[in-house]
Amino acid sequence: MWIAAGRIVIDCTGIGNITAKRRRIEELTSLLRKKFNISALEVADIDDLDRAVFGFAAVIPETWKERSTRDFLDTIARTIDDNAFGRVMIEDCDLLVHGEEGPMNEDAHDYDAVRESDEDPKSGKVSQELRDRIHRLRQKR
């Protein structure tokens, strides 16, 4: 079976209060749960008004091909981008294989879905390490 897990960081500057932030996060995670049947939850910086960090996880049948699984992750990421209540700063997704009979493709073990919009929040620039990861991903496709 495939296991997909992701960590999303959203800039929430200007939300106003914790209650409004939590309501918006709940709306987004509920949308992901309903649309994709995945688990989603705020996982860090819960009391930080300027930042929302949530994670998601999905168990995907081993009968799916690797390309279909990657497309599924991309669709989740696009949905988050389209429905986020602030600027998505980081989308980091991992695709893992679990079980002996799973699709044992070498590329499947360390798939990192990295968006070009990811940037170092302090400098505002994309790091060289991140550029290298994006380059490696493009070469795999």
N, CA, C and O of each residue as an XYZ file, in Angstrom:
564
protein
N       0.836     -1.179      0.000
C       0.000      0.000      0.000
C       0.880      1.241      0.000
O       2.020      1.212      0.462
N       0.338      2.313     -0.519
C       1.000      3.608     -0.500
C       0.527      4.386      0.722
O      -0.629      4.267      1.128
N       1.403      5.167      1.298
C       1.032      6.079      2.375
C       1.518      7.466      1.981
O       2.706      7.672      1.730
N       0.603      8.399      1.929
C       0.939      9.787      1.602
C       0.752     10.621      2.861
O      -0.260     10.506      3.552
N       1.734     11.455      3.147
C       1.646     12.346      4.308
C       2.179     13.708      3.896
O       3.135     13.812      3.128
N       1.552     14.740      4.414
C       1.977     16.085      4.061
C       1.893     17.036      5.230
O       1.116     16.837      6.164
N       2.710     18.079      5.163
C       2.734     19.145      6.167
C       2.604     20.457      5.410
O       3.392     20.743      4.509
N       1.616     21.245      5.775
C       1.306     22.488      5.088
C       1.440     23.640      6.078
O       0.942     23.563      7.201
N       2.115     24.705      5.656
C       2.244     25.907      6.488
C       1.599     27.057      5.723
O       1.921     27.317      4.564
N       0.682     27.735      6.403
C      -0.044     28.851      5.792
C       0.212     30.106      6.612
O       0.146     30.085      7.841
N       0.502     31.195      5.916
C       0.673     32.501      6.555
C      -0.716     33.060      6.840
O      -1.498     33.291      5.918
N      -1.022     33.277      8.116
C      -2.362     33.730      8.524
C      -2.374     35.185      8.968
O      -3.294     35.598      9.673
N      -1.397     35.957      8.583
C      -1.334     37.345      9.030
C      -2.644     38.050      8.713
O      -3.145     37.987      7.591
N      -3.189     38.725      9.725
C      -4.412     39.488      9.528
C      -5.696     38.756      9.867
O      -6.780     39.301      9.663
N      -5.605     37.537     10.378
C      -6.819     36.775     10.723
C      -7.574     37.454     11.861
O      -8.801     37.543     11.815
N      -6.867     37.932     12.873
C      -7.546     38.656     13.941
C      -7.545     37.961     15.280
O      -7.055     38.518     16.262
N      -8.087     36.742     15.344
C      -8.106     36.035     16.632
C      -8.019     34.520     16.406
O      -8.208     34.020     15.298
N      -7.729     33.824     17.489
C      -7.523     32.372     17.431
C      -8.794     31.655     16.979
O      -8.724     30.690     16.217
N      -9.942     32.117     17.439
C     -11.204     31.464     17.066
C     -11.423     31.510     15.555
O     -11.831     30.515     14.955
N     -11.158     32.645     14.949
C     -11.328     32.773     13.497
C     -10.322     31.879     12.766
O     -10.657     31.251     11.762
N      -9.090     31.828     13.275
C      -8.067     30.970     12.663
C      -8.498     29.510     12.727
O      -8.426     28.800     11.724
N      -8.939     29.060     13.877
C      -9.353     27.663     14.042
C     -10.557     27.330     13.161
O     -10.638     26.235     12.605
N     -11.482     28.266     13.036
C     -12.657     28.044     12.190
C     -12.228     27.856     10.731
O     -12.734     26.969     10.043
N     -11.310     28.677     10.270
C     -10.844     28.565      8.875
C     -10.059     27.284      8.645
O     -10.191     26.651      7.597
N      -9.249     26.902      9.611
C      -8.509     25.643      9.485
C      -9.488     24.479      9.454
O      -9.328     23.559      8.653
N     -10.482     24.506     10.302
C     -11.486     23.439     10.329
C     -12.239     23.365      9.004
O     -12.536     22.272      8.523
N     -12.549     24.512      8.411
C     -13.224     24.517      7.107
C     -12.345     23.853      6.047
O     -12.829     23.049      5.250
N     -11.048     24.191      6.037
C     -10.132     23.623      5.048
C      -9.920     22.129      5.277
O      -9.967     21.346      4.329
N      -9.689     21.731      6.523
C      -9.473     20.306      6.790
C     -10.752     19.496      6.535
O     -10.678     18.357      6.074
N     -11.898     20.066      6.827
C     -13.167     19.371      6.529
C     -13.350     19.175      5.037
O     -13.801     18.118      4.596
N     -13.002     20.188      4.259
C     -13.080     20.079      2.807
C     -12.183     18.938      2.316
O     -12.598     18.140      1.476
N     -10.959     18.862      2.836
C     -10.026     17.803      2.426
C     -10.551     16.428      2.820
O     -10.453     15.474      2.049
N     -11.110     16.330      4.030
C     -11.659     15.047      4.483
C     -12.810     14.596      3.587
O     -12.876     13.433      3.189
N     -13.711     15.518      3.275
C     -14.888     15.172      2.462
C     -14.526     14.878      1.015
O     -15.017     13.913      0.430
N     -13.668     15.707      0.442
C     -13.357     15.587     -0.980
C     -12.446     14.394     -1.282
O     -12.620     13.727     -2.301
N     -11.463     14.120     -0.391
C     -10.462     13.095     -0.682
C     -10.479     11.904      0.279
O      -9.745     10.937      0.072
N     -11.310     11.963      1.331
C     -11.364     10.900      2.328
C      -9.988     10.673      2.959
O      -9.513      9.542      3.058
N      -9.362     11.774      3.383
C      -8.050     11.711      4.030
C      -8.163     12.287      5.436
O      -9.143     12.953      5.768
N      -7.166     12.029      6.245
C      -7.098     12.626      7.574
C      -6.376     13.960      7.474
O      -5.377     14.074      6.763
N      -6.874     14.968      8.181
C      -6.248     16.289      8.184
C      -6.493     16.939      9.536
O      -7.589     16.854     10.090
N      -5.440     17.604     10.070
C      -5.528     18.168     11.418
C      -4.463     19.234     11.607
O      -3.365     19.113     11.065
N      -4.773     20.280     12.373
C      -3.754     21.260     12.750
C      -2.767     20.571     13.692
O      -3.177     19.937     14.664
N      -1.475     20.690     13.410
C      -0.481     19.901     14.148
C       0.542     20.721     14.922
O       1.219     20.174     15.792
N       0.677     22.006     14.639
C       1.680     22.819     15.340
C       1.257     24.282     15.319
O       0.362     24.673     14.570
N       1.920     25.088     16.159
C       1.666     26.534     16.236
C       0.187     26.840     16.403
O      -0.342     27.763     15.784
N      -0.466     26.065     17.237
C      -1.914     26.176     17.402
C      -2.332     27.547     17.930
O      -3.375     28.065     17.532
N      -1.537     28.142     18.819
C      -1.890     29.447     19.379
C      -1.206     30.614     18.678
O      -1.284     31.745     19.156
N      -0.544     30.366     17.567
C       0.140     31.410     16.807
C      -0.838     32.007     15.792
O      -1.334     31.301     14.914
N      -1.110     33.296     15.914
C      -2.063     33.959     15.014
C      -1.528     34.152     13.602
O      -2.307     34.296     12.660
N      -0.211     34.157     13.446
C       0.368     34.475     12.141
C       0.682     33.261     11.290
O       1.115     33.403     10.147
N       0.472     32.076     11.825
C       0.918     30.878     11.116
C       0.007     29.702     11.454
O      -0.353     29.498     12.614
N      -0.359     28.941     10.444
C      -1.146     27.724     10.638
C      -0.354     26.560     10.052
O       0.103     26.620      8.911
N      -0.198     25.512     10.837
C       0.507     24.322     10.374
C      -0.444     23.149     10.536
O      -0.906     22.860     11.640
N      -0.732     22.478      9.435
C      -1.566     21.294      9.548
C      -0.984     20.183      8.697
O      -0.202     20.409      7.774
N      -1.393     18.984      9.042
C      -0.897     17.823      8.324
C      -2.049     17.022      7.749
O      -3.198     17.143      8.175
N      -1.705     16.197      6.763
C      -2.702     15.287      6.219
C      -2.039     13.950      5.940
O      -0.827     13.870      5.743
N      -2.842     12.916      5.927
C      -2.351     11.570      5.640
C      -3.419     10.806      4.874
O      -4.618     10.989      5.088
N      -2.951      9.943      3.972
C      -3.857      9.131      3.173
C      -3.254      7.752      2.979
O      -2.049      7.612      2.769
N      -4.090      6.751      3.051
C      -3.681      5.385      2.720
C      -4.271      5.095      1.351
O      -5.472      5.243      1.128
N      -3.394      4.676      0.434
C      -3.781      4.505     -0.962
C      -3.558      3.047     -1.354
O      -2.517      2.481     -1.022
N      -4.493      2.436     -2.040
C      -4.351      1.022     -2.398
C      -3.095      0.749     -3.222
O      -2.669      1.579     -4.025
N      -2.518     -0.422     -3.008
C      -1.303     -0.778     -3.741
C      -1.571     -1.045     -5.211
O      -0.635     -1.145     -6.004
N      -2.842     -1.161     -5.584
C      -3.182     -1.384     -6.991
C      -3.006     -0.116     -7.826
O      -2.967     -0.184     -9.054
N      -2.900      1.038     -7.167
C      -2.686      2.284     -7.898
C      -1.277      2.316     -8.457
O      -0.336      1.846     -7.818
N      -1.135      2.861     -9.633
C       0.190      3.058    -10.208
C       0.839      4.276     -9.560
O       0.155      5.151     -9.028
N       2.150      4.320     -9.611
C       2.882      5.426     -8.989
C       2.444      6.776     -9.542
O       2.277      7.733     -8.785
N       2.260      6.856    -10.834
C       1.870      8.125    -11.464
C       0.505      8.582    -10.945
O       0.310      9.769    -10.683
N      -0.431      7.660    -10.798
C      -1.755      8.005    -10.272
C      -1.662      8.506     -8.842
O      -2.370      9.434     -8.450
N      -0.783      7.886     -8.066
C      -0.602      8.292     -6.675
C      -0.006      9.692     -6.600
O      -0.431     10.508     -5.782
N       0.969      9.968     -7.445
C       1.565     11.313     -7.473
C       0.543     12.348     -7.937
O       0.493     13.458     -7.406
N      -0.263     11.988     -8.920
C      -1.309     12.901     -9.391
C      -2.316     13.199     -8.282
O      -2.802     14.323     -8.165
N      -2.626     12.188     -7.472
C      -3.526     12.366     -6.338
C      -2.934     13.390     -5.359
O      -3.643     14.284     -4.897
N      -1.651     13.264     -5.044
C      -0.986     14.231     -4.157
C      -1.008     15.631     -4.767
O      -1.260     16.608     -4.062
N      -0.751     15.737     -6.047
C      -0.786     17.038     -6.712
C      -2.182     17.651     -6.645
O      -2.319     18.860     -6.459
N      -3.212     16.832     -6.795
C      -4.589     17.319     -6.715
C      -4.900     17.837     -5.310
O      -5.555     18.868     -5.156
N      -4.434     17.129     -4.298
C      -4.612     17.597     -2.916
C      -3.914     18.946     -2.741
O      -4.496     19.879     -2.188
N      -2.679     19.047     -3.207
C      -1.918     20.298     -3.075
C      -2.607     21.452     -3.803
O      -2.665     22.563     -3.276
N      -3.128     21.205     -5.002
C      -3.839     22.254     -5.740
C      -5.108     22.684     -4.998
O      -5.437     23.869     -4.957
N      -5.808     21.725     -4.419
C      -7.016     22.049     -3.657
C      -6.672     22.922     -2.461
O      -7.393     23.869     -2.148
N      -5.574     22.602     -1.796
C      -5.135     23.431     -0.665
C      -4.788     24.832     -1.146
O      -5.191     25.817     -0.528
N      -4.044     24.929     -2.243
C      -3.695     26.245     -2.791
C      -4.939     27.057     -3.140
O      -4.999     28.254     -2.858
N      -5.921     26.418     -3.747
C      -7.126     27.111     -4.198
C      -8.042     27.530     -3.054
O      -8.798     28.492     -3.191
N      -7.985     26.821     -1.927
C      -8.932     27.067     -0.840
C      -8.289     27.604      0.428
O      -8.978     27.792      1.431
N      -7.000     27.852      0.407
C      -6.312     28.343      1.607
C      -6.785     29.750      1.949
O      -7.103     30.542      1.062
N      -6.827     30.048      3.227
C      -7.295     31.338      3.715
C      -6.153     32.334      3.852
O      -6.367     33.465      4.289
N      -4.956     31.930      3.489
C      -3.767     32.780      3.514
C      -2.781     32.246      2.498
O      -3.086     31.323      1.743
N      -1.603     32.831      2.484
C      -0.579     32.396      1.534
C       0.035     31.082      1.982
O       0.513     30.978      3.112
N       0.029     30.080      1.118
C       0.654     28.794      1.425
C       2.161     28.989      1.315
O       2.682     29.283      0.239
N       2.852     28.825      2.432
C       4.293     29.049      2.448
C       5.062     27.773      2.153
O       6.080     27.813      1.462
N       4.595     26.645      2.662
C       5.304     25.377      2.477
C       4.294     24.268      2.257
O       3.307     24.158      2.984
N       4.546     23.456      1.259
C       3.832     22.202      1.051
C       4.903     21.136      0.939
O       5.687     21.131     -0.010
N       4.937     20.249      1.890
C       5.945     19.194      1.879
C       5.212     17.866      2.016
O       4.609     17.592      3.054
N       5.261     17.052      0.987
C       4.545     15.783      0.973
C       5.521     14.639      0.763
O       6.475     14.749     -0.007
N       5.269     13.553      1.451
C       6.075     12.348      1.296
C       5.175     11.210      0.859
O       4.045     11.077      1.330
N       5.679     10.406     -0.028
C       4.969      9.242     -0.514
C       5.803      8.026     -0.148
O       6.952      7.900     -0.572
N       5.220      7.132      0.639
C       5.944      5.968      1.133
C       5.238      4.692      0.715
O       4.039      4.686      0.437
N       5.998      3.618      0.677
C       5.445      2.299      0.398
C       5.498      1.506      1.694
O       6.517      1.494      2.384
N       4.396      0.846      2.019
C       4.354      0.040      3.235
C       3.902     -1.366      2.863
O       2.964     -1.538      2.085
N       4.559     -2.347      3.408
C       4.176     -3.737      3.163
C       5.097     -4.401      2.169
O       5.732     -3.741      1.347
N       5.159     -5.695      2.252
C       6.063     -6.466      1.411
C       5.597     -6.557     -0.031
O       6.419     -6.649     -0.943
N       4.294     -6.533     -0.248
C       3.770     -6.719     -1.596
C       3.439     -5.413     -2.292
O       2.823     -5.411     -3.358
N       3.845     -4.305     -1.693
C       3.540     -3.007     -2.274
C       4.328     -2.743     -3.537
O       5.215     -3.520     -3.889
N       4.019     -1.668     -4.218
C       4.704     -1.304     -5.455
C       6.124     -0.855     -5.142
O       6.332      0.291     -4.742
N       7.077     -1.710     -5.310
C       8.445     -1.428     -4.885
C       9.238     -0.713     -5.976
O      10.235     -1.234     -6.476
N       8.798      0.443     -6.325
C       9.483      1.270     -7.296
C      10.451      2.158     -6.530
O      10.071      2.762     -5.527
N      11.682      2.247     -6.980
C      12.702      3.005     -6.256
C      12.301      4.455     -6.048
O      12.604      5.027     -5.001
N      11.624      5.068     -7.024
C      11.208      6.457     -6.903
C      10.124      6.643     -5.848
O       9.931      7.750     -5.346
N       9.426      5.586     -5.514
C       8.276      5.712     -4.621
C       8.667      5.980     -3.186
O       7.862      6.512     -2.422
N       9.870      5.631     -2.799
C      10.234      5.737     -1.394
C      10.452      7.168     -0.917
O      10.143      7.481      0.233
N      10.963      8.023     -1.748
C      11.315      9.363     -1.304
C      10.780     10.432     -2.230
O      11.545     11.262     -2.722
N       9.504     10.430     -2.473
C       8.913     11.448     -3.322
C       8.571     12.640     -2.450
O       7.752     12.533     -1.537
N       9.186     13.756     -2.723
C       8.890     14.992     -2.009
C       8.233     15.946     -2.980
O       8.846     16.365     -3.961
N       6.989     16.288     -2.709
C       6.301     17.252     -3.560
C       6.640     18.638     -3.048
O       6.159     19.053     -1.993
N       7.456     19.345     -3.784
C       7.915     20.659     -3.361
C       7.421     21.676     -4.374
O       7.562     21.475     -5.580
N       6.855     22.744     -3.899
C       6.341     23.786     -4.763
C       7.401     24.869     -4.949
O       8.173     25.155     -4.033
N       7.433     25.457     -6.111
C       8.385     26.533     -6.354
C       8.055     27.759     -5.511
O       8.908     28.629     -5.335
N       6.844     27.845     -4.991
C       6.487     28.979     -4.150
C       7.080     28.872     -2.756
O       7.000     29.820     -1.975
N       7.679     27.722     -2.430
C       8.322     27.569     -1.130
C       9.506     28.514     -1.065
O      10.325     28.571     -1.982
N       9.583     29.234     -0.001
C      10.706     30.141      0.149
C      11.076     30.250      1.604
O      10.277     29.942      2.488
N      12.269     30.681      1.842
C      12.738     30.913      3.198
C      12.003     32.142      3.723
O      12.156     33.230      3.167
N      11.197     31.991      4.796
C      10.403     33.126      5.260
C      11.256     34.310      5.710
O      10.795     35.451      5.670
N      12.496     34.053      6.138
C      13.346     35.144      6.613
C      13.921     35.953      5.452
O      13.880     37.183      5.471
N      14.450     35.275      4.455
C      15.088     35.989      3.352
C      14.144     36.244      2.192
O      14.386     37.144      1.387
N      13.064     35.461      2.090
C      12.145     35.607      0.986
C      12.639     34.974     -0.303
O      12.045     35.179     -1.361
N      13.724     34.206     -0.226
C      14.293     33.571     -1.413
C      14.184     32.058     -1.291
O      14.148     31.502     -0.194
N      14.134     31.420     -2.433
C      14.123     29.966     -2.464
C      15.551     29.489     -2.235
O      16.469     29.942     -2.919
N      15.750     28.583     -1.283
C      17.095     28.108     -0.955
C      17.652     27.227     -2.067
O      16.902     26.656     -2.859
N      18.970     27.127     -2.113
C      19.613     26.294     -3.125
C      19.216     24.833     -2.932
O      19.014     24.115     -3.911
N      19.102     24.386     -1.684
C      18.696     23.007     -1.403
C      17.314     22.737     -1.990
O      17.075     21.679     -2.571
N      16.413     23.695     -1.837
C      15.064     23.549     -2.371
C      15.088     23.542     -3.896
O      14.366     22.763     -4.519
N      15.901     24.391     -4.501
C      16.030     24.396     -5.958
C      16.531     23.047     -6.459
O      16.071     22.551     -7.487
N      17.484     22.452     -5.725
C      18.008     21.141     -6.108
C      16.921     20.072     -6.027
O      16.837     19.209     -6.901
N      16.085     20.122     -4.981
C      15.005     19.152     -4.835
C      14.008     19.288     -5.976
O      13.546     18.286     -6.522
N      13.672     20.532     -6.343
C      12.742     20.763     -7.446
C      13.340     20.233     -8.739
O      12.647     19.599     -9.535
N      14.614     20.489     -8.947
C      15.291     19.999    -10.165
C      15.253     18.473    -10.243
O      14.973     17.911    -11.302
N      15.536     17.798     -9.115
C      15.502     16.325     -9.097
C      14.098     15.805     -9.391
O      13.943     14.809    -10.097
N      13.078     16.467     -8.855
C      11.695     16.049     -9.105
C      11.345     16.177    -10.580
O      10.714     15.289    -11.154
N      11.755     17.279    -11.189
C      11.454     17.479    -12.606
C      12.152     16.451    -13.474
O      11.614     16.034    -14.499
N      13.348     16.039    -13.071
C      14.070     15.023    -13.833
C      13.373     13.664    -13.748
O      13.394     12.903    -14.716
N      12.758     13.348    -12.605
C      12.064     12.074    -12.431
C      10.838     11.989    -13.323
O      10.484     10.904    -13.784
N      10.187     13.114    -13.573
C       8.964     13.131    -14.369
C       9.338     13.027    -15.784
O       8.467     13.021    -16.654
